[in-house]
Amino acid sequence: MASLVDRIRSYLSSPQGRRNVEKAKTMARDPRNQRRLRDFMNRFRAGGSRH
């Protein structure tokens, strides 16, 4: 049985995996998505201090 890392590596080298990597890179460059991720991370870092 292939290890999880081997399965991920083979997926990323497949055509579908390469397409998804490019799509993720494109989405990561979008300023709106960057702001949404920063907002999410700030809420996550704040923890349960506010409800």
Biotite code that builds the C-alpha atoms (Angstrom):
import biotite.structure as struc

atoms = struc.array([
    struc.Atom([0.000, 0.000, 0.000], chain_id="A", res_id=1, res_name="MET", atom_name="CA", element="C"),
    struc.Atom([1.345, 3.410, -0.998], chain_id="A", res_id=2, res_name="ALA", atom_name="CA", element="C"),
    struc.Atom([1.936, 5.880, 1.759], chain_id="A", res_id=3, res_name="SER", atom_name="CA", element="C"),
    struc.Atom([-0.151, 9.010, 1.944], chain_id="A", res_id=4, res_name="LEU", atom_name="CA", element="C"),
    struc.Atom([2.779, 11.148, 0.786], chain_id="A", res_id=5, res_name="VAL", atom_name="CA", element="C"),
    struc.Atom([3.311, 8.894, -2.253], chain_id="A", res_id=6, res_name="ASP", atom_name="CA", element="C"),
    struc.Atom([-0.369, 9.127, -3.167], chain_id="A", res_id=7, res_name="ARG", atom_name="CA", element="C"),
    struc.Atom([-0.319, 12.923, -2.855], chain_id="A", res_id=8, res_name="ILE", atom_name="CA", element="C"),
    struc.Atom([2.854, 13.139, -4.925], chain_id="A", res_id=9, res_name="ARG", atom_name="CA", element="C"),
    struc.Atom([1.369, 10.999, -7.693], chain_id="A", res_id=10, res_name="SER", atom_name="CA", element="C"),
    struc.Atom([-1.839, 13.076, -7.687], chain_id="A", res_id=11, res_name="TYR", atom_name="CA", element="C"),
    struc.Atom([0.109, 16.328, -7.970], chain_id="A", res_id=12, res_name="LEU", atom_name="CA", element="C"),
    struc.Atom([2.037, 14.978, -10.939], chain_id="A", res_id=13, res_name="SER", atom_name="CA", element="C"),
    struc.Atom([-1.160, 13.934, -12.742], chain_id="A", res_id=14, res_name="SER", atom_name="CA", element="C"),
    struc.Atom([-2.834, 16.293, -15.240], chain_id="A", res_id=15, res_name="PRO", atom_name="CA", element="C"),
    struc.Atom([-5.779, 16.899, -12.905], chain_id="A", res_id=16, res_name="GLN", atom_name="CA", element="C"),
    struc.Atom([-3.442, 17.619, -9.997], chain_id="A", res_id=17, res_name="GLY", atom_name="CA", element="C"),
    struc.Atom([-1.431, 20.117, -12.045], chain_id="A", res_id=18, res_name="ARG", atom_name="CA", element="C"),
    struc.Atom([-4.645, 21.881, -13.108], chain_id="A", res_id=19, res_name="ARG", atom_name="CA", element="C"),
    struc.Atom([-5.770, 22.148, -9.489], chain_id="A", res_id=20, res_name="ASN", atom_name="CA", element="C"),
    struc.Atom([-2.367, 23.489, -8.397], chain_id="A", res_id=21, res_name="VAL", atom_name="CA", element="C"),
    struc.Atom([-2.541, 26.201, -11.071], chain_id="A", res_id=22, res_name="GLU", atom_name="CA", element="C"),
    struc.Atom([-6.105, 27.046, -10.051], chain_id="A", res_id=23, res_name="LYS", atom_name="CA", element="C"),
    struc.Atom([-5.022, 27.360, -6.398], chain_id="A", res_id=24, res_name="ALA", atom_name="CA", element="C"),
    struc.Atom([-2.096, 29.616, -7.365], chain_id="A", res_id=25, res_name="LYS", atom_name="CA", element="C"),
    struc.Atom([-4.425, 31.850, -9.381], chain_id="A", res_id=26, res_name="THR", atom_name="CA", element="C"),
    struc.Atom([-6.889, 32.087, -6.504], chain_id="A", res_id=27, res_name="MET", atom_name="CA", element="C"),
    struc.Atom([-4.067, 32.852, -4.056], chain_id="A", res_id=28, res_name="ALA", atom_name="CA", element="C"),
    struc.Atom([-3.015, 35.865, -6.143], chain_id="A", res_id=29, res_name="ARG", atom_name="CA", element="C"),
    struc.Atom([-6.498, 37.416, -5.922], chain_id="A", res_id=30, res_name="ASP", atom_name="CA", element="C"),
    struc.Atom([-6.453, 40.310, -3.400], chain_id="A", res_id=31, res_name="PRO", atom_name="CA", element="C"),
    struc.Atom([-10.024, 39.540, -2.295], chain_id="A", res_id=32, res_name="ARG", atom_name="CA", element="C"),
    struc.Atom([-9.089, 35.977, -1.388], chain_id="A", res_id=33, res_name="ASN", atom_name="CA", element="C"),
    struc.Atom([-5.968, 37.199, 0.402], chain_id="A", res_id=34, res_name="GLN", atom_name="CA", element="C"),
    struc.Atom([-8.090, 39.564, 2.510], chain_id="A", res_id=35, res_name="ARG", atom_name="CA", element="C"),
    struc.Atom([-10.630, 36.815, 3.253], chain_id="A", res_id=36, res_name="ARG", atom_name="CA", element="C"),
    struc.Atom([-7.831, 34.485, 4.373], chain_id="A", res_id=37, res_name="LEU", atom_name="CA", element="C"),
    struc.Atom([-6.266, 37.192, 6.580], chain_id="A", res_id=38, res_name="ARG", atom_name="CA", element="C"),
    struc.Atom([-9.664, 37.859, 8.185], chain_id="A", res_id=39, res_name="ASP", atom_name="CA", element="C"),
    struc.Atom([-10.196, 34.152, 8.781], chain_id="A", res_id=40, res_name="PHE", atom_name="CA", element="C"),
    struc.Atom([-6.736, 33.712, 10.290], chain_id="A", res_id=41, res_name="MET", atom_name="CA", element="C"),
    struc.Atom([-7.255, 36.708, 12.583], chain_id="A", res_id=42, res_name="ASN", atom_name="CA", element="C"),
    struc.Atom([-10.513, 35.221, 13.860], chain_id="A", res_id=43, res_name="ARG", atom_name="CA", element="C"),
    struc.Atom([-8.834, 31.847, 14.281], chain_id="A", res_id=44, res_name="PHE", atom_name="CA", element="C"),
    struc.Atom([-5.924, 33.358, 16.212], chain_id="A", res_id=45, res_name="ARG", atom_name="CA", element="C"),
    struc.Atom([-8.338, 35.258, 18.453], chain_id="A", res_id=46, res_name="ALA", atom_name="CA", element="C"),
    struc.Atom([-9.585, 31.900, 19.710], chain_id="A", res_id=47, res_name="GLY", atom_name="CA", element="C"),
    struc.Atom([-12.720, 31.636, 21.789], chain_id="A", res_id=48, res_name="GLY", atom_name="CA", element="C"),
    struc.Atom([-12.277, 35.006, 23.455], chain_id="A", res_id=49, res_name="SER", atom_name="CA", element="C"),
    struc.Atom([-15.363, 36.455, 21.764], chain_id="A", res_id=50, res_name="ARG", atom_name="CA", element="C"),
    struc.Atom([-18.700, 34.968, 20.850], chain_id="A", res_id=51, res_name="HIS", atom_name="CA", element="C"),
])
